Amino acid sequence: MRVLIPFLALAACSEFPAFDTTIDAATRAAPPPDLVPLDPLLAVADRPSTITPASVARTDGRAAALRDRAAGLRGQVLSDPDRARLNQSIDTSALR
């Protein structure tokens, strides 16, 4: 515990960051959020899970389809002749 005292003393001497300057005027003028009772939220959390083997299979199938789609998008977009044609038509003299 005595080891922490110097570090706590140093932390107490540091300048507190100005968080008020990071909030824009629209957020500052907005009404505060509504307070809601906690019991309905806890009741939903206590319900049994709706995850079934069928829902897992559906989700796995969607994930596999998305992975396949992503793999198809990773390929080369332009063919080599198109890339060469575009590179020849770019005038870079103004960039110098």
Helices and strands as residue ranges (DSSP letters): H 4-13, G 19-22, H 25-29, H 39-45, H 53-73, H 80-88, G 93-95
